[in-house]
């Protein structure tokens, strides 16, 4: 039963994956329309991708904590 909670926590990786895909697609579309602005778009793109990936890593860590560091296993 404990592993169901870990699986549900790991489902949090889906949202950041979709977010990174949308961010990458829109950035590529904007660079395609205006190639001179690619330097101005680089830093916000990397920051957005880092924040979205951070949420995905957080979801995986929560899932692993539920599996391996659950204080209610012996109770």
N, CA and C atoms as a LAMMPS dump frame, in Angstrom:
ITEM: TIMESTEP
0
ITEM: NUMBER OF ATOMS
225
ITEM: BOX BOUNDS ff ff ff
-5.0000000000000000e+02 5.0000000000000000e+02
-5.0000000000000000e+02 5.0000000000000000e+02
-5.0000000000000000e+02 5.0000000000000000e+02
ITEM: ATOMS id mol type element x y z
1 1 1 N 0.825 -1.198 0
2 1 2 C 0 0 0
3 1 3 C 0.872 1.265 0
4 2 1 N 2.041 1.177 0.61
5 2 2 C 2.93 2.341 0.675
6 2 3 C 3.472 2.701 -0.699
7 3 1 N 3.643 1.704 -1.545
8 3 2 C 4.214 1.965 -2.865
9 3 3 C 3.228 2.692 -3.785
10 4 1 N 1.951 2.621 -3.473
11 4 2 C 0.973 3.368 -4.263
12 4 3 C 1.202 4.866 -4.076
13 5 1 N 1.484 5.295 -2.851
14 5 2 C 1.778 6.703 -2.587
15 5 3 C 3.043 7.159 -3.293
16 6 1 N 4.041 6.277 -3.338
17 6 2 C 5.281 6.623 -4.033
18 6 3 C 5.039 6.763 -5.526
19 7 1 N 4.232 5.886 -6.075
20 7 2 C 3.904 5.984 -7.498
21 7 3 C 3.128 7.245 -7.809
22 8 1 N 2.21 7.606 -6.955
23 8 2 C 1.451 8.843 -7.165
24 8 3 C 2.344 10.072 -7.033
25 9 1 N 3.305 10.025 -6.124
26 9 2 C 4.229 11.148 -5.984
27 9 3 C 5.12 11.263 -7.21
28 10 1 N 5.503 10.141 -7.784
29 10 2 C 6.368 10.165 -8.965
30 10 3 C 5.614 10.628 -10.205
31 11 1 N 4.292 10.606 -10.179
32 11 2 C 3.519 11.126 -11.31
33 11 3 C 3.698 12.625 -11.483
34 12 1 N 4.273 13.275 -10.489
35 12 2 C 4.545 14.703 -10.583
36 12 3 C 5.598 15.044 -11.626
37 13 1 N 6.236 14.056 -12.198
38 13 2 C 7.231 14.293 -13.239
39 13 3 C 6.55 14.621 -14.565
40 14 1 N 5.304 14.245 -14.711
41 14 2 C 4.593 14.463 -15.978
42 14 3 C 4.411 15.954 -16.257
43 15 1 N 4.012 16.713 -15.271
44 15 2 C 3.789 18.145 -15.459
45 15 3 C 5.02 18.906 -15.904
46 16 1 N 6.145 18.754 -15.201
47 16 2 C 7.359 19.435 -15.665
48 16 3 C 7.812 18.986 -17.046
49 17 1 N 7.599 17.723 -17.385
50 17 2 C 7.961 17.259 -18.725
51 17 3 C 7.156 17.965 -19.8
52 18 1 N 5.881 18.124 -19.56
53 18 2 C 5.03 18.855 -20.503
54 18 3 C 5.437 20.324 -20.541
55 19 1 N 5.758 20.889 -19.375
56 19 2 C 6.169 22.293 -19.321
57 19 3 C 7.449 22.558 -20.094
58 20 1 N 8.422 21.671 -19.971
59 20 2 C 9.673 21.839 -20.701
60 20 3 C 9.431 21.707 -22.198
61 21 1 N 8.555 20.788 -22.585
62 21 2 C 8.234 20.631 -24.007
63 21 3 C 7.586 21.877 -24.589
64 22 1 N 6.638 22.443 -23.874
65 22 2 C 5.977 23.663 -24.343
66 22 3 C 6.967 24.825 -24.385
67 23 1 N 7.793 24.943 -23.338
68 23 2 C 8.783 26.019 -23.284
69 23 3 C 9.768 25.93 -24.437
70 24 1 N 10.243 24.727 -24.721
71 24 2 C 11.192 24.544 -25.812
72 24 3 C 10.551 24.843 -27.158
73 25 1 N 9.336 24.367 -27.35
74 25 2 C 8.65 24.614 -28.619
75 25 3 C 8.397 26.09 -28.868
76 26 1 N 7.939 26.794 -27.859
77 26 2 C 7.657 28.219 -28.031
78 26 3 C 8.938 29.033 -28.217
79 27 1 N 10.002 28.629 -27.539
80 27 2 C 11.276 29.329 -27.72
81 27 3 C 11.812 29.119 -29.123
82 28 1 N 11.74 27.893 -29.621
83 28 2 C 12.179 27.631 -30.992
84 28 3 C 11.332 28.374 -32.011
85 29 1 N 10.048 28.474 -31.765
86 29 2 C 9.166 29.211 -32.664
87 29 3 C 9.521 30.706 -32.656
88 30 1 N 9.799 31.247 -31.482
89 30 2 C 10.149 32.663 -31.398
90 30 3 C 11.497 32.938 -32.061
91 31 1 N 12.459 32.029 -31.896
92 31 2 C 13.767 32.214 -32.537
93 31 3 C 13.623 32.081 -34.046
94 32 1 N 12.724 31.21 -34.496
95 32 2 C 12.49 31.08 -35.931
96 32 3 C 11.897 32.345 -36.53
97 33 1 N 11.08 33.043 -35.775
98 33 2 C 10.481 34.288 -36.279
99 33 3 C 11.464 35.45 -36.231
100 34 1 N 12.32 35.465 -35.203
101 34 2 C 13.259 36.568 -35.039
102 34 3 C 14.6 36.013 -34.567
103 35 1 N 15.448 35.562 -35.485
104 35 2 C 16.722 34.943 -35.085
105 35 3 C 17.67 35.878 -34.341
106 36 1 N 17.534 37.178 -34.532
107 36 2 C 18.424 38.119 -33.846
108 36 3 C 18.157 38.178 -32.341
109 37 1 N 16.983 37.777 -31.914
110 37 2 C 16.628 37.858 -30.495
111 37 3 C 16.98 36.587 -29.731
112 38 1 N 17.701 35.659 -30.351
113 38 2 C 17.989 34.392 -29.669
114 38 3 C 18.858 34.597 -28.426
115 39 1 N 19.736 35.574 -28.448
116 39 2 C 20.57 35.855 -27.274
117 39 3 C 19.762 36.347 -26.088
118 40 1 N 18.701 37.113 -26.355
119 40 2 C 17.856 37.627 -25.278
120 40 3 C 16.936 36.542 -24.722
121 41 1 N 16.652 35.517 -25.507
122 41 2 C 15.734 34.464 -25.066
123 41 3 C 16.45 33.33 -24.344
124 42 1 N 17.764 33.28 -24.429
125 42 2 C 18.497 32.135 -23.888
126 42 3 C 18.385 32.035 -22.372
127 43 1 N 18.629 33.124 -21.664
128 43 2 C 18.626 33.091 -20.203
129 43 3 C 17.231 32.784 -19.649
130 44 1 N 16.155 33.437 -20.117
131 44 2 C 14.835 33.058 -19.598
132 44 3 C 14.461 31.609 -19.923
133 45 1 N 14.901 31.117 -21.078
134 45 2 C 14.624 29.728 -21.432
135 45 3 C 15.316 28.768 -20.465
136 46 1 N 16.582 29.011 -20.184
137 46 2 C 17.323 28.137 -19.273
138 46 3 C 16.75 28.215 -17.862
139 47 1 N 16.368 29.405 -17.401
140 47 2 C 15.777 29.532 -16.07
141 47 3 C 14.445 28.792 -15.977
142 48 1 N 13.616 28.944 -16.996
143 48 2 C 12.329 28.238 -17.006
144 48 3 C 12.506 26.736 -17.025
145 49 1 N 13.437 26.256 -17.833
146 49 2 C 13.69 24.818 -17.891
147 49 3 C 14.244 24.31 -16.55
148 50 1 N 15.089 25.094 -15.914
149 50 2 C 15.656 24.676 -14.627
150 50 3 C 14.572 24.605 -13.549
151 51 1 N 13.674 25.579 -13.513
152 51 2 C 12.597 25.541 -12.519
153 51 3 C 11.665 24.364 -12.758
154 52 1 N 11.316 24.107 -14.009
155 52 2 C 10.433 22.984 -14.314
156 52 3 C 11.116 21.656 -13.983
157 53 1 N 12.385 21.537 -14.3
158 53 2 C 13.116 20.306 -13.994
159 53 3 C 13.285 20.137 -12.486
160 54 1 N 13.42 21.237 -11.773
161 54 2 C 13.511 21.16 -10.314
162 54 3 C 12.258 20.57 -9.699
163 55 1 N 11.099 20.9 -10.238
164 55 2 C 9.851 20.315 -9.749
165 55 3 C 9.796 18.823 -10.025
166 56 1 N 10.314 18.412 -11.174
167 56 2 C 10.346 16.985 -11.488
168 56 3 C 11.254 16.222 -10.544
169 57 1 N 12.413 16.784 -10.255
170 57 2 C 13.343 16.14 -9.325
171 57 3 C 12.733 16.081 -7.931
172 58 1 N 12.027 17.12 -7.53
173 58 2 C 11.364 17.127 -6.234
174 58 3 C 10.332 16.01 -6.15
175 59 1 N 9.584 15.778 -7.208
176 59 2 C 8.586 14.709 -7.211
177 59 3 C 9.248 13.343 -7.071
178 60 1 N 10.368 13.143 -7.745
179 60 2 C 11.079 11.861 -7.635
180 60 3 C 11.632 11.676 -6.222
181 61 1 N 12.165 12.729 -5.629
182 61 2 C 12.71 12.637 -4.273
183 61 3 C 11.605 12.314 -3.276
184 62 1 N 10.451 12.923 -3.425
185 62 2 C 9.331 12.623 -2.53
186 62 3 C 8.916 11.162 -2.677
187 63 1 N 8.87 10.668 -3.908
188 63 2 C 8.547 9.262 -4.115
189 63 3 C 9.548 8.333 -3.462
190 64 1 N 10.842 8.642 -3.585
191 64 2 C 11.87 7.814 -2.951
192 64 3 C 11.8 7.9 -1.43
193 65 1 N 11.475 9.073 -0.895
194 65 2 C 11.329 9.202 0.549
195 65 3 C 10.16 8.379 1.061
196 66 1 N 9.088 8.325 0.297
197 66 2 C 7.946 7.522 0.714
198 66 3 C 8.319 6.046 0.754
199 67 1 N 9.157 5.617 -0.189
200 67 2 C 9.551 4.206 -0.226
201 67 3 C 10.547 3.871 0.887
202 68 1 N 11.619 4.654 1.004
203 68 2 C 12.744 4.266 1.853
204 68 3 C 12.782 4.913 3.217
205 69 1 N 12.144 6.026 3.427
206 69 2 C 12.227 6.73 4.713
207 69 3 C 10.861 6.942 5.336
208 70 1 N 9.988 5.98 5.167
209 70 2 C 8.626 6.101 5.685
210 70 3 C 8.619 5.767 7.182
211 71 1 N 8.297 6.718 8.053
212 71 2 C 8.323 6.442 9.485
213 71 3 C 7.135 5.606 9.96
214 72 1 N 6.125 5.397 9.126
215 72 2 C 4.918 4.693 9.541
216 72 3 C 4.926 3.224 9.14
217 73 1 N 6.051 2.702 8.659
218 73 2 C 6.095 1.321 8.195
219 73 3 C 5.916 0.352 9.364
220 74 1 N 6.598 0.574 10.458
221 74 2 C 6.516 -0.35 11.591
222 74 3 C 5.36 -0.079 12.543
223 75 1 N 4.61 0.99 12.333
224 75 2 C 3.564 1.361 13.282
225 75 3 C 2.305 0.573 13.11
